């Protein structure tokens, strides 16, 4: 059975979209509400548990989206910066190694 993956949604504005285009990841964005874009970074079970422990405001939406919500803005900003730096959305292991 494939390992469960839980999305963290990072909202993408024009400035961020340009950065994603520059590193070849613009195609990873998904259109959401009213033309707003979102980039999904995924966490596995162990990473999800660590995120919920390290960031007390974070919540896991087990009922509907199975996503990790309510992370502080600066945390999502760091995730986005790491996506740009690594040119990949597969950043969670390295991101969490700093906590």
N, C-alpha and C positions, 0 to 999 in steps of 0.2 A: 504494500500500500504506500502511495506517495505521502511524503511528509506534508502536514498541514502548513499553509503559509498565511500569515495575517498581514493585511496591508496597513501602511501608515500613509495617509493622504497628505501630500505637500502641494499647496495651491501655487499655481504658476502664473505670475504676471508677465507683462511684455518683456521686462528686463531679464527675468529668469528664463523666459522662453528663448531669448536671443543667446543667453549663455548655453542653454541646452543645444541650440542649433549649432553653436560654435564647436561643441565637442561631439556632435553627431548623435545626440540623444533626443532630439525634438519629437521623433516618432514614438517615444515612450509615453508621451502625454496623452491623456484621454480628455475628451470634451465632457464637461459636466454642465451645471446650471448656466443657462443664458450665455453660453460661449466661454465660460470660465474653464480653465484647464487645470488638471490635477496630474501629478506625478505620483505613482505608487511605489513605495519602497517596502520590501517585505521582510517580516521577521518569522522565524520558526517558533516552535513551542517554547524551547528553552530561552530564546531571545525575548519572546513576548513576556515570559515570567520575569526576566531580569529588568526589562523596561518598566514593568509595573511596580517592581520593588524600588528601582533607582529613582523613578520620577513619580512621586506620590499623587500628583494631579492626574496622571494618565489613567484612563479607563479602557476596559476591553468590552466592546459591544458584542456580547455573545448571542444576543437575540436576533439581530438582523444582518448587519454588514460583516460581522466577524473581523472588524477592524480595530486598530488601536487608536483611541481618540484622546483629545484634551492634553496632548503634550505641549509643554511651554514653547512659545514661538522661537526662542533662541535655540532650543533643541532641534526643531525642524530646520532652522536656518543652518545649523551645523551639519545636519544630514544632507541638505541640499548642496552645501559647499563641498562636502566629501564626494557626492555624486559627480560634481563637475571635475573635481581634482582626479578622481579615479576613472572618469569616463565610463561609469557603470552604475547600475542601481543595486548591485550586489555589494553593499557596504556595511551591512548590519554587524557582522562579526567584528570587523575592525573598529567600527564606531563604538560598540559596547566595550571593547577592550580598554577604552579610556576611562571607564567608570567602575 
